[in-house]
Amino acid sequence: MKKLVKTGTYLFPTPTAMISCAGVNTGPNIITIAWIGVVCSEPTILSVSIRPGRHSYSQISETGEFVVNIPTENQLAALDFCGVASGRNVDKFKELGLTAVQGSKVSAPLIKECPVNLECKVIDIRKLGTHDMFLGEVVAVHLDEEVMNDKGGIDISRLKPIAYCPQASEYWSLKEPIGTYGFTKGKK
């Protein structure tokens, strides 16, 4: 029997990302985000939702640029730290021994140690409630060769991304593929 419960963040798991940014007069910063997703294929547009009180919010609003960095399971501690420490009080790059690398299309830095980096330019900001949603067009993509498959895409088994389950406040790994898009119609 189903039970009706209070509404909340029951869509899970969600992807996790380390969003890097920098202000005009403030240094590089990283924020962990799980409220993120693809909203359009062509042009490729991502949504990233951030609370207005966060330090990264003001930096991204000011410059209109950010980088989505996808960490691996081995970077779980850094992912968590960047979500609980404020860039107003700590240099997260320095504290975690991460390397800020200049992007090719945006001024926001890439995180060198993350194997996937998506440079984004803000095309719109939507005020929603507790969070505002930044819509960012992906203008450049960087992949470490170690996580690429034979077709030039991402091999998830090599990347080992981290998922977040908000209701449980838990990070999860992705174990194995269980199907492919279109398998019910015979697509390979």
C-alpha positions in Angstrom: 0.0 0.0 0.0 1.3 3.5 -0.9 1.5 6.2 1.7 1.1 9.9 0.9 4.1 11.8 2.3 5.3 15.4 2.5 6.8 16.7 -0.8 10.5 17.0 -1.0 13.6 16.1 -2.9 12.6 12.5 -3.8 14.1 12.5 -7.3 17.3 10.5 -6.9 20.0 9.7 -7.4 21.3 13.0 -8.7 24.7 13.6 -10.3 27.3 15.4 -8.3 29.8 18.0 -9.6 32.4 20.3 -8.3 31.6 23.8 -9.8 34.6 26.0 -10.1 34.3 29.8 -10.5 36.1 33.0 -9.7 34.9 36.5 -9.1 36.3 39.7 -10.7 38.1 40.6 -7.5 37.9 37.2 -5.6 40.0 34.2 -6.2 39.1 30.8 -7.5 36.5 28.8 -5.7 34.7 25.4 -5.8 31.2 24.5 -4.7 29.7 21.0 -4.7 26.4 20.8 -6.5 23.9 17.9 -6.8 21.1 20.1 -8.2 22.4 19.9 -11.7 21.3 18.5 -15.0 21.1 18.6 -18.8 18.2 20.7 -20.0 19.0 20.9 -23.8 21.1 18.8 -26.2 21.7 21.4 -29.0 23.0 23.7 -27.9 24.2 21.8 -24.9 22.7 23.7 -21.9 23.1 22.6 -18.2 21.2 23.8 -15.2 23.0 24.4 -11.9 20.9 25.5 -8.9 22.6 27.5 -6.1 21.4 29.2 -3.0 21.8 33.0 -3.3 23.7 33.2 0.0 26.5 31.0 -1.3 29.9 32.6 -2.1 29.9 30.9 -5.5 26.5 32.4 -6.4 27.9 35.9 -6.3 31.0 34.9 -8.2 29.0 33.2 -11.0 26.5 36.0 -11.1 29.3 38.6 -11.5 31.2 36.9 -14.2 28.6 34.8 -16.0 30.9 31.8 -16.2 31.6 28.5 -14.4 33.1 25.1 -15.0 31.4 21.8 -14.2 34.0 19.4 -13.0 33.1 15.7 -12.6 35.0 14.0 -9.8 35.7 10.3 -9.3 35.0 8.1 -6.4 38.6 8.7 -5.3 37.7 12.4 -4.9 34.8 11.8 -2.6 36.4 13.7 0.4 37.1 16.7 -1.8 33.6 16.7 -3.2 32.1 16.6 0.3 34.5 19.3 1.7 33.6 21.7 -1.1 30.0 21.4 -0.2 30.4 22.2 3.5 33.2 24.7 3.6 32.7 28.3 2.4 35.0 29.9 -0.1 34.6 33.1 1.9 36.7 31.5 4.6 39.0 29.0 2.9 40.9 28.6 -0.3 39.5 25.2 -1.3 42.1 24.7 -4.1 44.9 25.2 -1.6 43.3 23.3 1.2 42.7 20.2 -0.9 45.9 20.4 -3.0 43.8 20.9 -6.2 45.2 22.6 -9.3 43.3 25.5 -10.9 43.9 25.4 -14.7 42.9 28.2 -17.1 40.0 27.2 -19.3 40.0 27.6 -23.1 36.7 29.6 -23.4 35.9 31.0 -19.9 37.9 32.8 -17.2 36.7 30.3 -14.5 39.3 27.7 -13.7 39.1 24.0 -14.4 40.0 21.5 -11.7 42.9 19.6 -13.2 42.4 16.6 -11.0 38.8 16.1 -12.2 38.8 13.9 -15.4 35.8 15.8 -17.0 35.5 19.6 -17.2 32.7 21.4 -18.9 33.2 25.1 -19.5 29.9 27.1 -19.3 28.7 30.6 -20.0 25.5 31.7 -18.2 22.7 32.4 -20.6 19.9 32.9 -18.0 19.2 32.9 -14.3 15.8 31.8 -13.0 14.8 32.8 -9.4 12.9 29.8 -8.0 12.7 29.7 -4.2 15.5 28.5 -2.0 17.7 28.2 -5.1 18.2 30.2 -8.3 18.9 28.2 -11.4 21.8 29.2 -13.7 21.4 28.0 -17.2 24.8 27.6 -18.7 25.7 26.8 -22.3 28.6 24.3 -22.6 31.2 26.1 -24.7 34.2 23.7 -24.2 34.7 20.1 -23.0 37.9 18.6 -21.6 38.3 14.8 -21.0 41.2 13.0 -19.6 42.2 10.2 -22.0 42.2 7.7 -19.1 38.3 7.9 -18.9 37.6 7.9 -22.6 36.2 4.9 -24.5 37.1 3.8 -28.0 34.5 6.2 -29.6 35.9 9.3 -27.8 33.2 9.4 -25.2 33.3 8.7 -21.5 33.8 5.2 -20.2 31.7 5.3 -17.0 33.5 2.3 -15.5 36.8 4.2 -15.7 35.3 7.5 -14.6 33.6 6.1 -11.5 31.3 9.1 -10.9 29.5 9.8 -7.7 25.7 10.0 -7.3 23.9 11.7 -4.4 20.6 10.6 -2.7 19.2 13.7 -1.0 16.6 12.0 1.2 19.2 9.8 2.7 22.1 12.4 2.5 24.2 9.6 1.0 26.8 9.5 -1.8 26.6 6.4 -4.0 28.8 4.8 -6.6 27.5 3.4 -9.9 28.3 -0.3 -10.1 27.5 -1.6 -13.6 25.4 -0.9 -16.7 22.1 -2.7 -16.8 20.9 -1.7 -20.3 21.4 0.7 -23.1 19.1 3.3 -24.6 16.6 1.7 -27.1 17.4 -1.9 -26.1 13.7 -2.7 -26.1 13.5 -1.8 -29.8 16.6 -3.7 -30.7 19.0 -0.7 -30.8 22.6 -1.4 -30.1 
